[in-house]
Amino acid sequence: MNRQQGCLTGLFKLLMLDVLFGWLQDTFGFGKGASCTGFGCGFILLIIFVALTCQVIFNTNWFQLGF
């Protein structure tokens, strides 16, 4: 079975990631202000969303354990 996503599906996923990332950054991350928790949570969110973006772009499954 061919499980490749279409162009519009990928763009929609990236749009939803962008909206979610912006909201989380404003709520918990770098947009929170001059607090240490804003920097820590912002950095963790950045790492998570870079991994999710790579998953959408390169069509990888990070949770599949197999050879």
C-alpha positions as a Python dict, from the first residue, in 0.01 Angstrom:
ca = {
    (1, 'M'): (0, 0, 0),
    (2, 'N'): (129, 347, -87),
    (3, 'R'): (118, 563, 229),
    (4, 'Q'): (263, 885, 92),
    (5, 'Q'): (77, 1202, 179),
    (6, 'G'): (-34, 1454, -77),
    (7, 'C'): (90, 1811, -106),
    (8, 'L'): (-220, 1969, 49),
    (9, 'T'): (-216, 1725, 341),
    (10, 'G'): (147, 1810, 415),
    (11, 'L'): (81, 2183, 393),
    (12, 'F'): (-221, 2150, 624),
    (13, 'K'): (-14, 1957, 878),
    (14, 'L'): (260, 2223, 867),
    (15, 'L'): (-1, 2498, 909),
    (16, 'M'): (-149, 2323, 1213),
    (17, 'L'): (200, 2274, 1359),
    (18, 'D'): (270, 2645, 1311),
    (19, 'V'): (-54, 2749, 1481),
    (20, 'L'): (-1, 2508, 1771),
    (21, 'F'): (366, 2608, 1808),
    (22, 'G'): (278, 2979, 1816),
    (23, 'W'): (11, 2926, 2081),
    (24, 'L'): (233, 2708, 2298),
    (25, 'Q'): (524, 2954, 2271),
    (26, 'D'): (301, 3242, 2375),
    (27, 'T'): (156, 3040, 2663),
    (28, 'F'): (459, 2846, 2793),
    (29, 'G'): (767, 2929, 2587),
    (30, 'F'): (983, 3221, 2482),
    (31, 'G'): (684, 3457, 2454),
    (32, 'K'): (612, 3416, 2826),
    (33, 'G'): (847, 3695, 2928),
    (34, 'A'): (1173, 3719, 3119),
    (35, 'S'): (1142, 3401, 3322),
    (36, 'C'): (1370, 3099, 3333),
    (37, 'T'): (1079, 2864, 3276),
    (38, 'G'): (996, 3042, 2951),
    (39, 'F'): (1344, 2973, 2818),
    (40, 'G'): (1346, 2610, 2932),
    (41, 'C'): (1000, 2525, 2802),
    (42, 'G'): (1062, 2723, 2485),
    (43, 'F'): (1375, 2527, 2406),
    (44, 'I'): (1204, 2193, 2471),
    (45, 'L'): (908, 2295, 2252),
    (46, 'L'): (1148, 2402, 1978),
    (47, 'I'): (1319, 2060, 1976),
    (48, 'I'): (982, 1878, 1970),
    (49, 'F'): (842, 2088, 1687),
    (50, 'V'): (1158, 2060, 1477),
    (51, 'A'): (1127, 1681, 1506),
    (52, 'L'): (756, 1695, 1412),
    (53, 'T'): (829, 1922, 1116),
    (54, 'C'): (1096, 1681, 990),
    (55, 'Q'): (844, 1400, 1032),
    (56, 'V'): (593, 1582, 810),
    (57, 'I'): (845, 1693, 547),
    (58, 'F'): (1045, 1370, 514),
    (59, 'N'): (751, 1133, 590),
    (60, 'T'): (931, 949, 868),
    (61, 'N'): (778, 750, 1151),
    (62, 'W'): (980, 807, 1467),
    (63, 'F'): (774, 556, 1664),
    (64, 'Q'): (817, 255, 1435),
    (65, 'L'): (1064, 9, 1583),
    (66, 'G'): (1184, -225, 1313),
    (67, 'F'): (1461, -304, 1071),
}
